[in-house]
Amino acid sequence: MSEAMRPADGEIEAAARVLFEEGSRHHWWPTFEKSNDEFVATDEIGKEEFYDIVDRILFAASKARLSRTP
């Protein structure tokens, strides 16, 4: 994985927050009693897995952007 295409930690966190909020609003997963901040503070394994998914989404988007032909 090229470091130039790898999302920064802040980008991953921001995207994870949006995905968490949208997923909750659209009922893509069970309703959580916790906010995103509470979730990431209390479930380290869940946070790591969720952020890894977001990292892969952002990496795939970056890769697609770089492979576009002008």
CHARMM internal coordinates of N, CA and C (Angstrom, degrees):
IC EDIT
DIST 1 N 1 CA 1.4402
DIST 1 CA 1 C 1.5263
ANGL 1 N 1 CA 1 C 107.37
DIST 1 C 2 N 1.3054
ANGL 1 CA 1 C 2 N 116.75
DIHE 1 N 1 CA 1 C 2 N 125.13
DIST 2 N 2 CA 1.4462
ANGL 1 C 2 N 2 CA 121.74
DIHE 1 CA 1 C 2 N 2 CA 179.86
DIST 2 CA 2 C 1.5185
ANGL 2 N 2 CA 2 C 110.78
DIHE 1 C 2 N 2 CA 2 C -72.61
DIST 2 C 3 N 1.3399
ANGL 2 CA 2 C 3 N 116.39
DIHE 2 N 2 CA 2 C 3 N 133.33
DIST 3 N 3 CA 1.4642
ANGL 2 C 3 N 3 CA 119.98
DIHE 2 CA 2 C 3 N 3 CA 179.09
DIST 3 CA 3 C 1.5163
ANGL 3 N 3 CA 3 C 111.43
DIHE 2 C 3 N 3 CA 3 C -65.13
DIST 3 C 4 N 1.3352
ANGL 3 CA 3 C 4 N 117.78
DIHE 3 N 3 CA 3 C 4 N -27.67
DIST 4 N 4 CA 1.4608
ANGL 3 C 4 N 4 CA 120.56
DIHE 3 CA 3 C 4 N 4 CA 179.60
DIST 4 CA 4 C 1.5239
ANGL 4 N 4 CA 4 C 111.10
DIHE 3 C 4 N 4 CA 4 C -65.46
DIST 4 C 5 N 1.3300
ANGL 4 CA 4 C 5 N 117.24
DIHE 4 N 4 CA 4 C 5 N -28.17
DIST 5 N 5 CA 1.4590
ANGL 4 C 5 N 5 CA 120.99
DIHE 4 CA 4 C 5 N 5 CA -177.98
DIST 5 CA 5 C 1.5234
ANGL 5 N 5 CA 5 C 112.30
DIHE 4 C 5 N 5 CA 5 C -96.83
DIST 5 C 6 N 1.3097
ANGL 5 CA 5 C 6 N 116.78
DIHE 5 N 5 CA 5 C 6 N -12.15
DIST 6 N 6 CA 1.4673
ANGL 5 C 6 N 6 CA 120.34
DIHE 5 CA 5 C 6 N 6 CA -176.94
DIST 6 CA 6 C 1.5291
ANGL 6 N 6 CA 6 C 109.72
DIHE 5 C 6 N 6 CA 6 C -72.73
DIST 6 C 7 N 1.3352
ANGL 6 CA 6 C 7 N 117.36
DIHE 6 N 6 CA 6 C 7 N 130.68
DIST 7 N 7 CA 1.4621
ANGL 6 C 7 N 7 CA 119.82
DIHE 6 CA 6 C 7 N 7 CA 178.83
DIST 7 CA 7 C 1.5307
ANGL 7 N 7 CA 7 C 111.57
DIHE 6 C 7 N 7 CA 7 C -67.55
DIST 7 C 8 N 1.3168
ANGL 7 CA 7 C 8 N 115.47
DIHE 7 N 7 CA 7 C 8 N 147.43
DIST 8 N 8 CA 1.4672
ANGL 7 C 8 N 8 CA 121.14
DIHE 7 CA 7 C 8 N 8 CA 176.34
DIST 8 CA 8 C 1.5276
ANGL 8 N 8 CA 8 C 109.01
DIHE 7 C 8 N 8 CA 8 C -72.69
DIST 8 C 9 N 1.3209
ANGL 8 CA 8 C 9 N 115.87
DIHE 8 N 8 CA 8 C 9 N 157.66
DIST 9 N 9 CA 1.4676
ANGL 8 C 9 N 9 CA 120.38
DIHE 8 CA 8 C 9 N 9 CA 179.98
DIST 9 CA 9 C 1.5230
ANGL 9 N 9 CA 9 C 111.70
DIHE 8 C 9 N 9 CA 9 C -56.01
DIST 9 C 10 N 1.3194
ANGL 9 CA 9 C 10 N 117.58
DIHE 9 N 9 CA 9 C 10 N -40.69
DIST 10 N 10 CA 1.4607
ANGL 9 C 10 N 10 CA 121.09
DIHE 9 CA 9 C 10 N 10 CA 179.09
DIST 10 CA 10 C 1.5185
ANGL 10 N 10 CA 10 C 112.59
DIHE 9 C 10 N 10 CA 10 C -64.44
DIST 10 C 11 N 1.3263
ANGL 10 CA 10 C 11 N 116.72
DIHE 10 N 10 CA 10 C 11 N -35.41
DIST 11 N 11 CA 1.4619
ANGL 10 C 11 N 11 CA 120.68
DIHE 10 CA 10 C 11 N 11 CA 176.98
DIST 11 CA 11 C 1.5219
ANGL 11 N 11 CA 11 C 110.69
DIHE 10 C 11 N 11 CA 11 C -67.21
DIST 11 C 12 N 1.3192
ANGL 11 CA 11 C 12 N 116.09
DIHE 11 N 11 CA 11 C 12 N -41.43
DIST 12 N 12 CA 1.4652
ANGL 11 C 12 N 12 CA 120.57
DIHE 11 CA 11 C 12 N 12 CA 178.40
DIST 12 CA 12 C 1.5258
ANGL 12 N 12 CA 12 C 109.85
DIHE 11 C 12 N 12 CA 12 C -63.36
DIST 12 C 13 N 1.3262
ANGL 12 CA 12 C 13 N 116.61
DIHE 12 N 12 CA 12 C 13 N -45.95
DIST 13 N 13 CA 1.4607
ANGL 12 C 13 N 13 CA 120.38
DIHE 12 CA 12 C 13 N 13 CA -179.41
DIST 13 CA 13 C 1.5295
ANGL 13 N 13 CA 13 C 111.31
DIHE 12 C 13 N 13 CA 13 C -62.02
DIST 13 C 14 N 1.3184
ANGL 13 CA 13 C 14 N 117.13
DIHE 13 N 13 CA 13 C 14 N -44.28
DIST 14 N 14 CA 1.4711
ANGL 13 C 14 N 14 CA 120.73
DIHE 13 CA 13 C 14 N 14 CA -179.68
DIST 14 CA 14 C 1.5268
ANGL 14 N 14 CA 14 C 110.75
DIHE 13 C 14 N 14 CA 14 C -64.18
DIST 14 C 15 N 1.3145
ANGL 14 CA 14 C 15 N 117.10
DIHE 14 N 14 CA 14 C 15 N -44.11
DIST 15 N 15 CA 1.4629
ANGL 14 C 15 N 15 CA 120.60
DIHE 14 CA 14 C 15 N 15 CA 179.92
DIST 15 CA 15 C 1.5296
ANGL 15 N 15 CA 15 C 111.18
DIHE 14 C 15 N 15 CA 15 C -67.56
DIST 15 C 16 N 1.3314
ANGL 15 CA 15 C 16 N 116.94
DIHE 15 N 15 CA 15 C 16 N -37.56
DIST 16 N 16 CA 1.4674
ANGL 15 C 16 N 16 CA 120.48
DIHE 15 CA 15 C 16 N 16 CA 178.28
DIST 16 CA 16 C 1.5222
ANGL 16 N 16 CA 16 C 110.68
DIHE 15 C 16 N 16 CA 16 C -63.92
DIST 16 C 17 N 1.3287
ANGL 16 CA 16 C 17 N 116.44
DIHE 16 N 16 CA 16 C 17 N -39.67
DIST 17 N 17 CA 1.4635
ANGL 16 C 17 N 17 CA 120.55
DIHE 16 CA 16 C 17 N 17 CA 178.81
DIST 17 CA 17 C 1.5331
ANGL 17 N 17 CA 17 C 110.52
DIHE 16 C 17 N 17 CA 17 C -61.90
DIST 17 C 18 N 1.3355
ANGL 17 CA 17 C 18 N 116.51
DIHE 17 N 17 CA 17 C 18 N -44.71
DIST 18 N 18 CA 1.4688
ANGL 17 C 18 N 18 CA 120.94
DIHE 17 CA 17 C 18 N 18 CA 179.40
DIST 18 CA 18 C 1.5281
ANGL 18 N 18 CA 18 C 110.05
DIHE 17 C 18 N 18 CA 18 C -64.09
DIST 18 C 19 N 1.3333
ANGL 18 CA 18 C 19 N 117.20
DIHE 18 N 18 CA 18 C 19 N -46.63
DIST 19 N 19 CA 1.4602
ANGL 18 C 19 N 19 CA 120.51
DIHE 18 CA 18 C 19 N 19 CA -179.52
DIST 19 CA 19 C 1.5221
ANGL 19 N 19 CA 19 C 110.98
DIHE 18 C 19 N 19 CA 19 C -61.88
DIST 19 C 20 N 1.3248
ANGL 19 CA 19 C 20 N 117.87
DIHE 19 N 19 CA 19 C 20 N -42.89
DIST 20 N 20 CA 1.4640
ANGL 19 C 20 N 20 CA 121.84
DIHE 19 CA 19 C 20 N 20 CA 178.86
DIST 20 CA 20 C 1.5241
ANGL 20 N 20 CA 20 C 110.17
DIHE 19 C 20 N 20 CA 20 C -59.80
DIST 20 C 21 N 1.3370
ANGL 20 CA 20 C 21 N 116.35
DIHE 20 N 20 CA 20 C 21 N -48.69
DIST 21 N 21 CA 1.4625
ANGL 20 C 21 N 21 CA 120.50
DIHE 20 CA 20 C 21 N 21 CA -177.82
DIST 21 CA 21 C 1.5280
ANGL 21 N 21 CA 21 C 111.76
DIHE 20 C 21 N 21 CA 21 C -65.41
DIST 21 C 22 N 1.3204
ANGL 21 CA 21 C 22 N 117.23
DIHE 21 N 21 CA 21 C 22 N -43.44
DIST 22 N 22 CA 1.4663
ANGL 21 C 22 N 22 CA 120.15
DIHE 21 CA 21 C 22 N 22 CA 179.29
DIST 22 CA 22 C 1.5261
ANGL 22 N 22 CA 22 C 111.21
DIHE 21 C 22 N 22 CA 22 C -67.24
DIST 22 C 23 N 1.3296
ANGL 22 CA 22 C 23 N 116.33
DIHE 22 N 22 CA 22 C 23 N -41.78
DIST 23 N 23 CA 1.4559
ANGL 22 C 23 N 23 CA 119.81
DIHE 22 CA 22 C 23 N 23 CA 178.06
DIST 23 CA 23 C 1.5105
ANGL 23 N 23 CA 23 C 112.31
DIHE 22 C 23 N 23 CA 23 C -61.72
DIST 23 C 24 N 1.3165
ANGL 23 CA 23 C 24 N 116.36
DIHE 23 N 23 CA 23 C 24 N -38.94
DIST 24 N 24 CA 1.4648
ANGL 23 C 24 N 24 CA 120.47
DIHE 23 CA 23 C 24 N 24 CA 177.50
DIST 24 CA 24 C 1.5243
ANGL 24 N 24 CA 24 C 110.81
DIHE 23 C 24 N 24 CA 24 C -67.18
DIST 24 C 25 N 1.3291
ANGL 24 CA 24 C 25 N 115.87
DIHE 24 N 24 CA 24 C 25 N -44.20
DIST 25 N 25 CA 1.4707
ANGL 24 C 25 N 25 CA 120.68
DIHE 24 CA 24 C 25 N 25 CA -178.32
DIST 25 CA 25 C 1.5217
ANGL 25 N 25 CA 25 C 111.74
DIHE 24 C 25 N 25 CA 25 C -64.65
DIST 25 C 26 N 1.3236
ANGL 25 CA 25 C 26 N 117.13
DIHE 25 N 25 CA 25 C 26 N -37.05
DIST 26 N 26 CA 1.4652
ANGL 25 C 26 N 26 CA 121.39
DIHE 25 CA 25 C 26 N 26 CA -177.80
DIST 26 CA 26 C 1.5325
ANGL 26 N 26 CA 26 C 113.07
DIHE 25 C 26 N 26 CA 26 C -92.41
DIST 26 C 27 N 1.3384
ANGL 26 CA 26 C 27 N 116.32
DIHE 26 N 26 CA 26 C 27 N 2.83
DIST 27 N 27 CA 1.4718
ANGL 26 C 27 N 27 CA 122.07
DIHE 26 CA 26 C 27 N 27 CA 178.53
DIST 27 CA 27 C 1.5310
ANGL 27 N 27 CA 27 C 111.91
DIHE 26 C 27 N 27 CA 27 C 59.23
DIST 27 C 28 N 1.3308
ANGL 27 CA 27 C 28 N 115.72
DIHE 27 N 27 CA 27 C 28 N 40.99
DIST 28 N 28 CA 1.4599
ANGL 27 C 28 N 28 CA 120.14
DIHE 27 CA 27 C 28 N 28 CA 177.20
DIST 28 CA 28 C 1.5177
ANGL 28 N 28 CA 28 C 111.33
DIHE 27 C 28 N 28 CA 28 C -73.82
DIST 28 C 29 N 1.2981
ANGL 28 CA 28 C 29 N 117.21
DIHE 28 N 28 CA 28 C 29 N -18.30
DIST 29 N 29 CA 1.4559
ANGL 28 C 29 N 29 CA 123.40
DIHE 28 CA 28 C 29 N 29 CA 176.52
DIST 29 CA 29 C 1.5203
ANGL 29 N 29 CA 29 C 108.23
DIHE 28 C 29 N 29 CA 29 C -144.04
DIST 29 C 30 N 1.3158
ANGL 29 CA 29 C 30 N 117.28
DIHE 29 N 29 CA 29 C 30 N 170.16
DIST 30 N 30 CA 1.4659
ANGL 29 C 30 N 30 CA 119.25
DIHE 29 CA 29 C 30 N 30 CA -177.94
DIST 30 CA 30 C 1.5338
ANGL 30 N 30 CA 30 C 111.59
DIHE 29 C 30 N 30 CA 30 C -55.54
DIST 30 C 31 N 1.3053
ANGL 30 CA 30 C 31 N 116.48
DIHE 30 N 30 CA 30 C 31 N 150.11
DIST 31 N 31 CA 1.4492
ANGL 30 C 31 N 31 CA 121.73
DIHE 30 CA 30 C 31 N 31 CA 178.88
DIST 31 CA 31 C 1.5252
ANGL 31 N 31 CA 31 C 109.75
DIHE 30 C 31 N 31 CA 31 C -64.13
DIST 31 C 32 N 1.3163
ANGL 31 CA 31 C 32 N 115.59
DIHE 31 N 31 CA 31 C 32 N 130.96
DIST 32 N 32 CA 1.4587
ANGL 31 C 32 N 32 CA 121.49
DIHE 31 CA 31 C 32 N 32 CA 178.23
DIST 32 CA 32 C 1.5144
ANGL 32 N 32 CA 32 C 108.81
DIHE 31 C 32 N 32 CA 32 C -98.68
DIST 32 C 33 N 1.2996
ANGL 32 CA 32 C 33 N 115.47
DIHE 32 N 32 CA 32 C 33 N 142.25
DIST 33 N 33 CA 1.4659
ANGL 32 C 33 N 33 CA 120.58
DIHE 32 CA 32 C 33 N 33 CA 174.70
DIST 33 CA 33 C 1.5291
ANGL 33 N 33 CA 33 C 109.48
DIHE 32 C 33 N 33 CA 33 C -80.35
DIST 33 C 34 N 1.3174
ANGL 33 CA 33 C 34 N 116.63
DIHE 33 N 33 CA 33 C 34 N -15.60
DIST 34 N 34 CA 1.4525
ANGL 33 C 34 N 34 CA 121.47
DIHE 33 CA 33 C 34 N 34 CA -174.85
DIST 34 CA 34 C 1.5273
ANGL 34 N 34 CA 34 C 110.83
DIHE 33 C 34 N 34 CA 34 C -101.80
DIST 34 C 35 N 1.3145
ANGL 34 CA 34 C 35 N 115.06
DIHE 34 N 34 CA 34 C 35 N 152.06
DIST 35 N 35 CA 1.4609
ANGL 34 C 35 N 35 CA 120.62
DIHE 34 CA 34 C 35 N 35 CA 171.31
DIST 35 CA 35 C 1.5280
ANGL 35 N 35 CA 35 C 107.80
DIHE 34 C 35 N 35 CA 35 C -78.36
DIST 35 C 36 N 1.3156
ANGL 35 CA 35 C 36 N 116.57
DIHE 35 N 35 CA 35 C 36 N 172.42
DIST 36 N 36 CA 1.4589
ANGL 35 C 36 N 36 CA 120.39
DIHE 35 CA 35 C 36 N 36 CA 176.46
DIST 36 CA 36 C 1.5262
ANGL 36 N 36 CA 36 C 110.57
DIHE 35 C 36 N 36 CA 36 C -58.20
DIST 36 C 37 N 1.3351
ANGL 36 CA 36 C 37 N 117.60
DIHE 36 N 36 CA 36 C 37 N -43.26
DIST 37 N 37 CA 1.4643
ANGL 36 C 37 N 37 CA 120.61
DIHE 36 CA 36 C 37 N 37 CA -179.86
DIST 37 CA 37 C 1.5277
ANGL 37 N 37 CA 37 C 111.93
DIHE 36 C 37 N 37 CA 37 C -61.27
DIST 37 C 38 N 1.3330
ANGL 37 CA 37 C 38 N 116.73
DIHE 37 N 37 CA 37 C 38 N -42.13
DIST 38 N 38 CA 1.4643
ANGL 37 C 38 N 38 CA 120.30
DIHE 37 CA 37 C 38 N 38 CA 178.50
DIST 38 CA 38 C 1.5219
ANGL 38 N 38 CA 38 C 110.74
DIHE 37 C 38 N 38 CA 38 C -67.84
DIST 38 C 39 N 1.3285
ANGL 38 CA 38 C 39 N 116.26
DIHE 38 N 38 CA 38 C 39 N -39.29
DIST 39 N 39 CA 1.4667
ANGL 38 C 39 N 39 CA 121.16
DIHE 38 CA 38 C 39 N 39 CA 179.80
DIST 39 CA 39 C 1.5208
ANGL 39 N 39 CA 39 C 110.31
DIHE 38 C 39 N 39 CA 39 C -59.69
DIST 39 C 40 N 1.3454
ANGL 39 CA 39 C 40 N 117.07
DIHE 39 N 39 CA 39 C 40 N -51.98
DIST 40 N 40 CA 1.4596
ANGL 39 C 40 N 40 CA 119.53
DIHE 39 CA 39 C 40 N 40 CA -176.47
DIST 40 CA 40 C 1.5221
ANGL 40 N 40 CA 40 C 112.37
DIHE 39 C 40 N 40 CA 40 C -69.57
DIST 40 C 41 N 1.3325
ANGL 40 CA 40 C 41 N 117.34
DIHE 40 N 40 CA 40 C 41 N -24.79
DIST 41 N 41 CA 1.4635
ANGL 40 C 41 N 41 CA 120.60
DIHE 40 CA 40 C 41 N 41 CA 179.27
DIST 41 CA 41 C 1.5238
ANGL 41 N 41 CA 41 C 112.50
DIHE 40 C 41 N 41 CA 41 C -80.12
DIST 41 C 42 N 1.3295
ANGL 41 CA 41 C 42 N 117.68
DIHE 41 N 41 CA 41 C 42 N -23.64
DIST 42 N 42 CA 1.4634
ANGL 41 C 42 N 42 CA 120.14
DIHE 41 CA 41 C 42 N 42 CA -173.49
DIST 42 CA 42 C 1.5268
ANGL 42 N 42 CA 42 C 114.73
DIHE 41 C 42 N 42 CA 42 C -113.66
DIST 42 C 43 N 1.3201
ANGL 42 CA 42 C 43 N 117.99
DIHE 42 N 42 CA 42 C 43 N -9.16
DIST 43 N 43 CA 1.4653
ANGL 42 C 43 N 43 CA 120.42
DIHE 42 CA 42 C 43 N 43 CA -178.31
DIST 43 CA 43 C 1.5292
ANGL 43 N 43 CA 43 C 108.86
DIHE 42 C 43 N 43 CA 43 C -133.19
DIST 43 C 44 N 1.3333
ANGL 43 CA 43 C 44 N 115.27
DIHE 43 N 43 CA 43 C 44 N 81.40
DIST 44 N 44 CA 1.4660
ANGL 43 C 44 N 44 CA 120.86
DIHE 43 CA 43 C 44 N 44 CA -175.02
DIST 44 CA 44 C 1.5329
ANGL 44 N 44 CA 44 C 112.06
DIHE 43 C 44 N 44 CA 44 C -61.29
DIST 44 C 45 N 1.3231
ANGL 44 CA 44 C 45 N 117.60
DIHE 44 N 44 CA 44 C 45 N -39.56
DIST 45 N 45 CA 1.4661
ANGL 44 C 45 N 45 CA 120.07
DIHE 44 CA 44 C 45 N 45 CA 179.85
DIST 45 CA 45 C 1.5222
ANGL 45 N 45 CA 45 C 110.02
DIHE 44 C 45 N 45 CA 45 C -69.62
DIST 45 C 46 N 1.3285
ANGL 45 CA 45 C 46 N 117.11
DIHE 45 N 45 CA 45 C 46 N -44.25
DIST 46 N 46 CA 1.4616
ANGL 45 C 46 N 46 CA 120.43
DIHE 45 CA 45 C 46 N 46 CA 177.41
DIST 46 CA 46 C 1.5178
ANGL 46 N 46 CA 46 C 111.60
DIHE 45 C 46 N 46 CA 46 C -60.88
DIST 46 C 47 N 1.3381
ANGL 46 CA 46 C 47 N 116.43
DIHE 46 N 46 CA 46 C 47 N -42.19
DIST 47 N 47 CA 1.4621
ANGL 46 C 47 N 47 CA 121.13
DIHE 46 CA 46 C 47 N 47 CA 178.00
DIST 47 CA 47 C 1.5183
ANGL 47 N 47 CA 47 C 110.17
DIHE 46 C 47 N 47 CA 47 C -60.58
DIST 47 C 48 N 1.3321
ANGL 47 CA 47 C 48 N 116.74
DIHE 47 N 47 CA 47 C 48 N -47.68
DIST 48 N 48 CA 1.4620
ANGL 47 C 48 N 48 CA 120.90
DIHE 47 CA 47 C 48 N 48 CA -178.68
DIST 48 CA 48 C 1.5264
ANGL 48 N 48 CA 48 C 111.15
DIHE 47 C 48 N 48 CA 48 C -60.12
DIST 48 C 49 N 1.3208
ANGL 48 CA 48 C 49 N 117.25
DIHE 48 N 48 CA 48 C 49 N -44.30
DIST 49 N 49 CA 1.4645
ANGL 48 C 49 N 49 CA 121.01
DIHE 48 CA 48 C 49 N 49 CA 179.69
DIST 49 CA 49 C 1.5258
ANGL 49 N 49 CA 49 C 111.06
DIHE 48 C 49 N 49 CA 49 C -66.05
DIST 49 C 50 N 1.3306
ANGL 49 CA 49 C 50 N 117.22
DIHE 49 N 49 CA 49 C 50 N -43.16
DIST 50 N 50 CA 1.4587
ANGL 49 C 50 N 50 CA 122.02
DIHE 49 CA 49 C 50 N 50 CA -178.90
DIST 50 CA 50 C 1.5269
ANGL 50 N 50 CA 50 C 110.38
DIHE 49 C 50 N 50 CA 50 C -65.27
DIST 50 C 51 N 1.3342
ANGL 50 CA 50 C 51 N 116.43
DIHE 50 N 50 CA 50 C 51 N -44.78
DIST 51 N 51 CA 1.4601
ANGL 50 C 51 N 51 CA 120.19
DIHE 50 CA 50 C 51 N 51 CA 179.71
DIST 51 CA 51 C 1.5261
ANGL 51 N 51 CA 51 C 111.14
DIHE 50 C 51 N 51 CA 51 C -67.18
DIST 51 C 52 N 1.3281
ANGL 51 CA 51 C 52 N 117.65
DIHE 51 N 51 CA 51 C 52 N -32.34
DIST 52 N 52 CA 1.4698
ANGL 51 C 52 N 52 CA 120.42
DIHE 51 CA 51 C 52 N 52 CA 176.73
DIST 52 CA 52 C 1.5263
ANGL 52 N 52 CA 52 C 110.41
DIHE 51 C 52 N 52 CA 52 C -64.74
DIST 52 C 53 N 1.3210
ANGL 52 CA 52 C 53 N 117.17
DIHE 52 N 52 CA 52 C 53 N -40.33
DIST 53 N 53 CA 1.4706
ANGL 52 C 53 N 53 CA 120.64
DIHE 52 CA 52 C 53 N 53 CA 176.83
DIST 53 CA 53 C 1.5238
ANGL 53 N 53 CA 53 C 109.94
DIHE 52 C 53 N 53 CA 53 C -62.31
DIST 53 C 54 N 1.3134
ANGL 53 CA 53 C 54 N 116.56
DIHE 53 N 53 CA 53 C 54 N -45.85
DIST 54 N 54 CA 1.4682
ANGL 53 C 54 N 54 CA 120.64
DIHE 53 CA 53 C 54 N 54 CA 179.51
DIST 54 CA 54 C 1.5266
ANGL 54 N 54 CA 54 C 110.38
DIHE 53 C 54 N 54 CA 54 C -62.47
DIST 54 C 55 N 1.3293
ANGL 54 CA 54 C 55 N 117.25
DIHE 54 N 54 CA 54 C 55 N -41.90
DIST 55 N 55 CA 1.4636
ANGL 54 C 55 N 55 CA 121.65
DIHE 54 CA 54 C 55 N 55 CA 177.52
DIST 55 CA 55 C 1.5214
ANGL 55 N 55 CA 55 C 110.66
DIHE 54 C 55 N 55 CA 55 C -57.59
DIST 55 C 56 N 1.3191
ANGL 55 CA 55 C 56 N 116.99
DIHE 55 N 55 CA 55 C 56 N -44.47
DIST 56 N 56 CA 1.4667
ANGL 55 C 56 N 56 CA 120.48
DIHE 55 CA 55 C 56 N 56 CA -179.90
DIST 56 CA 56 C 1.5195
ANGL 56 N 56 CA 56 C 111.55
DIHE 55 C 56 N 56 CA 56 C -66.93
DIST 56 C 57 N 1.3351
ANGL 56 CA 56 C 57 N 118.24
DIHE 56 N 56 CA 56 C 57 N -36.51
DIST 57 N 57 CA 1.4642
ANGL 56 C 57 N 57 CA 121.63
DIHE 56 CA 56 C 57 N 57 CA 177.37
DIST 57 CA 57 C 1.5311
ANGL 57 N 57 CA 57 C 109.78
DIHE 56 C 57 N 57 CA 57 C -64.05
DIST 57 C 58 N 1.3321
ANGL 57 CA 57 C 58 N 116.38
DIHE 57 N 57 CA 57 C 58 N -48.07
DIST 58 N 58 CA 1.4605
ANGL 57 C 58 N 58 CA 120.01
DIHE 57 CA 57 C 58 N 58 CA -179.40
DIST 58 CA 58 C 1.5228
ANGL 58 N 58 CA 58 C 111.40
DIHE 57 C 58 N 58 CA 58 C -65.34
DIST 58 C 59 N 1.3213
ANGL 58 CA 58 C 59 N 117.43
DIHE 58 N 58 CA 58 C 59 N -38.80
DIST 59 N 59 CA 1.4648
ANGL 58 C 59 N 59 CA 120.84
DIHE 58 CA 58 C 59 N 59 CA 177.37
DIST 59 CA 59 C 1.5295
ANGL 59 N 59 CA 59 C 110.72
DIHE 58 C 59 N 59 CA 59 C -62.96
DIST 59 C 60 N 1.3278
ANGL 59 CA 59 C 60 N 117.10
DIHE 59 N 59 CA 59 C 60 N -44.01
DIST 60 N 60 CA 1.4662
ANGL 59 C 60 N 60 CA 120.87
DIHE 59 CA 59 C 60 N 60 CA 178.71
DIST 60 CA 60 C 1.5324
ANGL 60 N 60 CA 60 C 110.62
DIHE 59 C 60 N 60 CA 60 C -61.96
DIST 60 C 61 N 1.3258
ANGL 60 CA 60 C 61 N 116.85
DIHE 60 N 60 CA 60 C 61 N -40.02
DIST 61 N 61 CA 1.4635
ANGL 60 C 61 N 61 CA 120.44
DIHE 60 CA 60 C 61 N 61 CA 178.33
DIST 61 CA 61 C 1.5212
ANGL 61 N 61 CA 61 C 110.66
DIHE 60 C 61 N 61 CA 61 C -65.25
DIST 61 C 62 N 1.3195
ANGL 61 CA 61 C 62 N 117.18
DIHE 61 N 61 CA 61 C 62 N -41.95
DIST 62 N 62 CA 1.4635
ANGL 61 C 62 N 62 CA 121.28
DIHE 61 CA 61 C 62 N 62 CA 178.40
DIST 62 CA 62 C 1.5215
ANGL 62 N 62 CA 62 C 110.73
DIHE 61 C 62 N 62 CA 62 C -63.63
DIST 62 C 63 N 1.3009
ANGL 62 CA 62 C 63 N 116.40
DIHE 62 N 62 CA 62 C 63 N -43.26
DIST 63 N 63 CA 1.4689
ANGL 62 C 63 N 63 CA 121.50
DIHE 62 CA 62 C 63 N 63 CA 179.25
DIST 63 CA 63 C 1.5274
ANGL 63 N 63 CA 63 C 110.61
DIHE 62 C 63 N 63 CA 63 C -62.81
DIST 63 C 64 N 1.3191
ANGL 63 CA 63 C 64 N 116.59
DIHE 63 N 63 CA 63 C 64 N -42.40
DIST 64 N 64 CA 1.4740
ANGL 63 C 64 N 64 CA 120.76
DIHE 63 CA 63 C 64 N 64 CA 178.59
DIST 64 CA 64 C 1.5258
ANGL 64 N 64 CA 64 C 110.51
DIHE 63 C 64 N 64 CA 64 C -64.74
DIST 64 C 65 N 1.3232
ANGL 64 CA 64 C 65 N 116.47
DIHE 64 N 64 CA 64 C 65 N -40.30
DIST 65 N 65 CA 1.4640
ANGL 64 C 65 N 65 CA 120.77
DIHE 64 CA 64 C 65 N 65 CA 179.88
DIST 65 CA 65 C 1.5246
ANGL 65 N 65 CA 65 C 110.22
DIHE 64 C 65 N 65 CA 65 C -62.65
DIST 65 C 66 N 1.3251
ANGL 65 CA 65 C 66 N 117.44
DIHE 65 N 65 CA 65 C 66 N -42.09
DIST 66 N 66 CA 1.4644
ANGL 65 C 66 N 66 CA 121.49
DIHE 65 CA 65 C 66 N 66 CA -178.50
DIST 66 CA 66 C 1.5219
ANGL 66 N 66 CA 66 C 112.38
DIHE 65 C 66 N 66 CA 66 C -71.74
DIST 66 C 67 N 1.3180
ANGL 66 CA 66 C 67 N 117.30
DIHE 66 N 66 CA 66 C 67 N -26.04
DIST 67 N 67 CA 1.4630
ANGL 66 C 67 N 67 CA 119.87
DIHE 66 CA 66 C 67 N 67 CA -177.89
DIST 67 CA 67 C 1.5128
ANGL 67 N 67 CA 67 C 113.56
DIHE 66 C 67 N 67 CA 67 C -89.29
DIST 67 C 68 N 1.3571
ANGL 67 CA 67 C 68 N 116.77
DIHE 67 N 67 CA 67 C 68 N -4.36
DIST 68 N 68 CA 1.4627
ANGL 67 C 68 N 68 CA 119.38
DIHE 67 CA 67 C 68 N 68 CA 177.40
DIST 68 CA 68 C 1.5053
ANGL 68 N 68 CA 68 C 109.90
DIHE 67 C 68 N 68 CA 68 C -65.24
DIST 68 C 69 N 1.3143
ANGL 68 CA 68 C 69 N 115.24
DIHE 68 N 68 CA 68 C 69 N 145.63
DIST 69 N 69 CA 1.4613
ANGL 68 C 69 N 69 CA 119.33
DIHE 68 CA 68 C 69 N 69 CA 175.49
DIST 69 CA 69 C 1.5296
ANGL 69 N 69 CA 69 C 107.64
DIHE 68 C 69 N 69 CA 69 C -96.15
DIST 69 C 70 N 1.3262
ANGL 69 CA 69 C 70 N 116.68
DIHE 69 N 69 CA 69 C 70 N 134.98
DIST 70 N 70 CA 1.4759
ANGL 69 C 70 N 70 CA 119.12
DIHE 69 CA 69 C 70 N 70 CA -177.53
DIST 70 CA 70 C 1.5027
ANGL 70 N 70 CA 70 C 113.50
DIHE 69 C 70 N 70 CA 70 C -66.24
END
COOR INIT
IC SEED 1 N 1 CA 1 C
IC BUILD
